[in-house]
């Protein structure tokens, strides 16, 4: 049964665009306001994005420092584990909203807000839905990725083997703190088991998170809004550049690409930077490194490349870079373990099951020498470039449909 609502409370860590999660939350808030809804945006960390103010969104920003931004280690460890101040502020906001006509939509809590928001939402009587942008509802480090081993973690979150393993990108003590916070989320806040309605952004994410959600959860597949370029097809077959775009960090697989490129003897170009830049350069000194580029600069690199190599090693939920590359007509090489494989039209790229440099080297070499195959892949990619494009208005329309059908 469809029910009316006129108010939406968006709950998210940041009130400014700090990444894809905040971008989606802020865009949705603005889109809902433009659709005539009264929108409150509740955030832990500032500053407040100008788009929110311009759209008439009412913002409550607590200006809390995140775990890594707090100069006091003791305060960071305690206040980012559970915050009574956050709970009081959210309670005050929700008490001003009519439960029968209000939807609460949570996008993120792990960077600033803490698990303390969960009991407040549960006790408020408001209809609620949660969008998963990563895996913090279950995994202490949010990615089901063992940064020390450089591989996807197969352990059950918070199991004995999980708690005994140092998998964090930082210190073992940071893993212990994150595990404590996840235990508080699960056993005190009762998330994710208490969540009845959850939005997933890819099939990969749904599959990974299914064991941690309640059996009767209502899962809604709502991909993030994506505006893809409407550009002429890049003549990929005339280039010899195999392109990597992104952060040079362990989970992104830049080292895997470098090792494979060295074995295959191909022309590699890295657009981006990060902590593994020096290692990548040592492995493949002949590679080109452009550093970070803005959106126009990335598009320019895609127009003159032969293929995009997307060797991300974790269960990436809905990566944008492969979709942008496909829209330009670039074939994409990726692993079957992340959601990039869901975006590749049939015959428009290569999806690998093997994480070994040798397997990736074989794939790179085959693309480097076969112009006819690259031409065919490029044309298939470009012909299907709108397959995964979702406008903000369509995204907001889907949200409103789901909101209207949330049970009281």
C-alpha positions in Angstrom: 0.0 0.0 0.0 1.4 3.4 -1.0 1.5 6.0 1.7 2.1 9.7 1.5 5.1 11.5 2.8 6.3 15.1 2.5 9.5 15.1 4.6 12.8 13.2 4.1 15.6 13.2 6.6 18.9 12.3 5.0 21.5 11.0 7.5 25.2 10.9 6.4 28.6 11.4 7.8 29.6 14.4 5.7 27.8 17.6 4.6 30.4 18.2 1.9 31.4 16.0 -1.1 34.3 13.9 0.2 33.7 10.9 -2.1 31.0 9.0 -3.9 28.9 8.3 -0.9 28.5 11.9 0.1 28.0 12.9 -3.6 25.0 10.6 -3.8 23.5 11.6 -0.5 23.8 15.3 -1.3 22.5 15.0 -4.9 19.6 12.9 -3.6 18.8 15.6 -1.0 18.9 18.3 -3.6 16.8 16.3 -6.0 14.2 15.5 -3.4 14.0 19.2 -2.5 13.5 20.1 -6.1 10.8 17.5 -6.3 8.8 19.5 -3.7 9.8 17.5 -0.6 10.9 19.1 2.7 14.4 17.8 3.2 16.6 17.8 6.3 20.2 16.8 6.0 21.8 15.5 9.2 25.6 15.3 9.1 28.4 14.8 11.5 31.2 16.6 9.7 31.3 19.9 7.7 31.6 22.1 5.9 28.2 22.4 4.3 28.0 21.9 0.6 26.7 25.0 -1.3 24.4 22.8 -3.4 22.4 21.9 -0.2 21.9 25.5 0.7 21.0 26.5 -2.9 18.4 23.7 -3.0 16.7 24.9 0.2 17.7 21.8 2.2 17.6 22.3 6.0 21.0 21.2 7.3 22.0 20.1 10.8 25.8 19.8 10.8 27.5 18.9 14.1 31.0 19.7 12.8 32.5 16.7 14.5 36.1 15.7 13.7 36.5 12.3 12.3 38.6 9.5 13.8 41.7 10.6 11.9 41.1 14.3 12.2 40.8 14.6 15.9 44.0 15.9 17.6 43.2 14.0 20.8 43.6 10.2 20.3 41.7 9.4 23.5 38.7 11.6 22.5 38.8 10.2 18.9 38.6 6.6 20.2 35.8 7.3 22.6 33.6 9.8 20.7 33.8 7.9 17.4 32.9 4.7 19.1 29.5 5.9 20.4 28.3 9.5 20.7 25.6 10.6 23.1 25.8 14.1 21.5 25.1 12.7 18.1 22.1 10.7 19.5 20.7 13.8 21.3 21.0 16.0 18.2 19.3 13.4 15.9 16.6 12.8 18.5 15.9 16.5 18.6 15.6 16.7 14.8 13.3 13.6 14.5 11.0 14.8 17.3 10.2 17.9 15.1 9.1 15.6 12.2 5.7 14.0 11.9 6.3 10.2 11.9 3.5 9.4 9.6 4.7 11.8 6.9 8.5 11.4 7.3 11.1 9.1 5.8 14.5 8.7 7.4 17.2 7.6 4.9 20.7 6.7 6.2 23.7 6.8 3.8 26.6 6.6 6.2 27.7 6.6 9.9 31.2 5.1 10.0 33.3 8.3 9.5 31.7 10.6 12.0 28.2 9.8 13.3 28.9 6.4 15.0 26.4 3.5 15.6 24.6 5.7 18.2 22.2 6.9 15.5 20.6 3.4 15.1 18.6 3.2 18.4 17.4 6.8 17.9 16.0 6.0 14.5 14.5 2.7 15.7 12.7 4.4 18.6 11.5 7.4 16.7 8.6 5.6 14.9 9.7 7.0 11.5 9.9 4.8 8.4 13.5 4.2 7.6 15.7 2.8 4.8 19.5 2.3 4.6 21.7 2.6 1.5 24.8 0.4 1.6 27.7 2.2 -0.1 30.3 -0.2 1.2 30.4 -3.0 3.8 30.6 -1.2 7.2 27.3 -2.8 8.3 29.2 -6.1 8.7 33.0 -5.7 8.2 35.1 -3.7 10.7 37.3 -2.2 7.9 34.3 -1.7 5.6 35.7 -3.6 2.6 36.1 -7.3 3.3 39.7 -6.8 2.2 42.8 -7.9 4.1 45.2 -5.0 3.5 48.1 -6.9 5.1 47.7 -9.9 2.7 46.5 -7.8 -0.2 43.5 -10.0 -0.9 39.7 -10.3 -0.3 38.9 -11.5 3.2 36.9 -14.7 3.3 36.5 -14.8 7.1 33.1 -14.2 8.7 33.0 -10.7 10.1 33.6 -10.7 13.9 34.3 -14.4 14.0 37.3 -15.6 16.1 39.5 -15.8 13.0 38.4 -12.3 12.0 39.2 -10.9 15.4 42.6 -12.6 15.5 43.6 -11.3 12.1 45.4 -8.0 11.6 43.7 -6.9 8.3 43.6 -3.1 8.7 45.4 -0.7 6.5 46.8 0.9 9.6 47.9 -0.6 12.9 46.6 -3.7 14.7 45.2 -1.4 17.4 43.1 0.3 14.8 41.6 -3.1 13.8 40.8 -3.8 17.4 39.1 -0.4 17.8 37.1 -0.9 14.6 36.1 -4.4 15.6 34.8 -3.0 19.0 32.8 -0.5 17.1 31.3 -3.1 14.8 30.4 -5.2 17.8 28.6 -2.2 19.3 26.8 -1.8 16.0 25.7 -5.4 15.9 24.9 -6.1 19.6 23.9 -2.7 21.0 22.6 -0.8 17.9 21.1 -4.0 16.4 22.2 -3.2 12.9 22.1 -4.7 10.4 19.6 -7.3 11.7 17.1 -4.6 12.8 17.1 -3.1 9.3 13.9 -4.1 7.4 14.6 -2.1 4.2 18.0 -1.8 2.6 19.2 -0.4 -0.7 22.0 -2.1 -2.5 23.8 -0.6 -5.4 25.0 -3.7 -7.2 24.5 -7.5 -7.3 28.0 -8.0 -6.1 27.3 -6.0 -2.9 24.0 -7.9 -2.4 25.8 -11.2 -2.6 28.5 -10.3 -0.2 26.2 -8.8 2.4 23.3 -11.3 2.2 24.6 -13.5 5.1 24.6 -10.5 7.5 21.1 -9.2 6.8 17.9 -10.5 8.3 16.2 -13.3 6.3 13.1 -11.2 5.6 14.9 -8.0 4.7 13.4 -6.1 1.8 16.3 -5.4 -0.6 15.9 -2.7 -3.1 18.4 -2.4 -6.0 18.9 1.3 -6.7 22.2 2.1 -8.5 23.7 5.4 -7.9 22.9 8.2 -10.3 25.4 8.3 -13.1 25.8 10.9 -15.9 27.9 9.2 -18.5 29.6 11.1 -21.4 27.9 11.3 -24.7 31.0 11.4 -26.8 32.0 9.9 -30.2 33.6 6.5 -30.0 37.3 6.5 -29.1 39.2 4.7 -31.9 40.8 2.4 -29.4 42.2 0.1 -32.0 44.6 2.8 -33.1 46.2 3.2 -29.7 48.7 1.1 -27.8 48.0 2.6 -24.3 46.6 0.3 -21.6 45.2 2.7 -19.1 44.8 2.6 -15.3 42.7 5.4 -13.6 42.5 5.7 -9.8 44.3 5.7 -6.5 47.5 3.8 -6.4 46.7 1.9 -3.2 46.8 -1.8 -2.3 43.1 -2.5 -2.8 43.1 -0.9 -6.3 45.4 -3.4 -7.8 48.0 -1.0 -9.4 50.8 -3.4 -8.4 49.0 -6.3 -10.1 48.7 -4.2 -13.3 52.4 -3.2 -13.2 53.6 -6.8 -12.8 51.3 -8.0 -15.6 52.3 -5.1 -17.9 56.0 -5.9 -17.3 55.4 -9.6 -18.2 53.3 -8.7 -21.3 55.6 -5.9 -22.5 52.8 -3.5 -23.1 52.5 0.3 -23.0 51.0 1.2 -19.6 49.8 4.6 -18.4 48.7 5.4 -14.8 46.4 8.3 -14.1 46.3 8.9 -10.4 48.6 8.8 -7.4 48.8 7.1 -4.0 50.9 5.3 -1.5 52.0 2.5 -3.9 53.2 4.9 -6.6 56.9 4.3 -5.8 56.4 0.5 -5.8 54.6 0.6 -9.1 57.4 2.8 -10.6 60.1 0.3 -9.4 58.2 -2.6 -11.0 57.5 -0.8 -14.2 59.9 2.2 -14.6 59.0 2.6 -18.3 55.3 3.3 -17.5 53.9 6.7 -17.9 52.6 8.5 -14.7 50.3 11.5 -15.2 49.3 12.1 -11.6 45.7 13.1 -10.8 43.6 14.6 -13.6 40.3 16.4 -13.4 37.2 14.9 -15.1 38.1 16.5 -18.4 41.6 15.3 -18.2 40.5 11.7 -17.4 38.1 11.8 -20.4 41.0 13.0 -22.6 43.1 10.1 -21.5 40.3 7.7 -22.2 39.8 9.0 -25.7 43.4 8.2 -26.6 43.7 4.8 -24.9 43.3 1.2 -26.2 41.6 -0.2 -23.1 41.0 0.4 -19.5 42.6 -1.9 -17.0 40.6 -2.1 -13.8 42.4 -4.6 -11.5 40.7 -3.6 -8.3 41.2 -6.4 -5.8 38.2 -5.9 -3.5 34.5 -6.3 -3.8 34.0 -2.8 -5.3 30.3 -1.9 -5.1 29.6 0.3 -8.2 32.8 1.7 -9.6 32.3 4.7 -12.0 35.6 4.6 -13.9 34.8 1.5 -15.9 31.4 2.8 -16.9 32.9 6.1 -18.1 35.5 4.1 -20.1 32.8 2.0 -21.7 30.8 5.1 -22.6 33.9 6.3 -24.6 34.1 3.0 -26.3 37.0 1.6 -24.4 37.2 -2.1 -23.7 37.5 -2.9 -20.0 39.5 -5.6 -18.3 38.4 -6.4 -14.8 38.1 -9.2 -12.2 34.9 -11.2 -11.7 35.0 -10.3 -7.9 34.0 -6.7 -8.2 30.9 -5.0 -9.6 32.7 -3.6 -12.6 32.0 -6.9 -14.3 28.3 -6.2 -14.1 28.6 -3.1 -16.2 30.5 -4.7 -19.2 28.1 -5.5 -22.1 28.6 -8.9 -23.7 31.7 -8.9 -25.8 32.9 -5.4 -24.7 35.7 -6.4 -22.5 37.5 -9.2 -20.6 36.4 -10.5 -17.2 39.1 -12.5 -15.4 38.6 -15.1 -12.7 42.3 -15.4 -11.9 44.2 -12.8 -9.8 47.7 -13.9 -10.8 49.9 -11.5 -12.8 50.4 -14.2 -15.4 46.7 -14.4 -16.2 46.5 -10.6 -16.4 49.6 -10.5 -18.6 48.0 -12.9 -21.0 44.8 -10.8 -21.2 46.9 -7.6 -21.7 49.0 -9.2 -24.4 45.9 -10.5 -26.3 44.4 -7.0 -26.4 47.7 -5.4 -27.4 48.1 -7.6 -30.5 44.5 -8.1 -31.8 43.2 -4.9 -33.4 40.1 -6.6 -34.8 39.1 -7.8 -31.3 39.6 -4.4 -29.8 37.6 -2.7 -32.6 34.7 -5.1 -32.0 34.8 -4.6 -28.2 35.0 -0.9 -28.6 32.0 -0.7 -30.9 30.0 -3.0 -28.5 30.9 -0.8 -25.6 30.0 2.4 -27.3 26.7 1.1 -28.7 25.6 0.1 -25.2 26.9 3.3 -23.5 23.5 4.3 -22.0 22.9 0.9 -20.5 23.8 2.0 -17.0 23.3 5.7 -17.1 20.8 6.9 -14.5 19.7 10.5 -14.3 19.3 12.2 -10.9 15.6 12.7 -11.7 15.1 9.0 -12.4 17.1 8.2 -9.2 14.9 10.5 -7.1 11.8 9.0 -8.7 12.8 5.5 -7.8 13.5 6.6 -4.2 10.1 8.3 -3.9 8.5 5.1 -5.2 10.3 3.0 -2.5 9.6 5.6 0.2 5.9 5.5 -0.5 5.8 1.8 -0.1 7.8 1.5 3.1 5.6 -0.1 5.8 4.7 1.9 8.9 
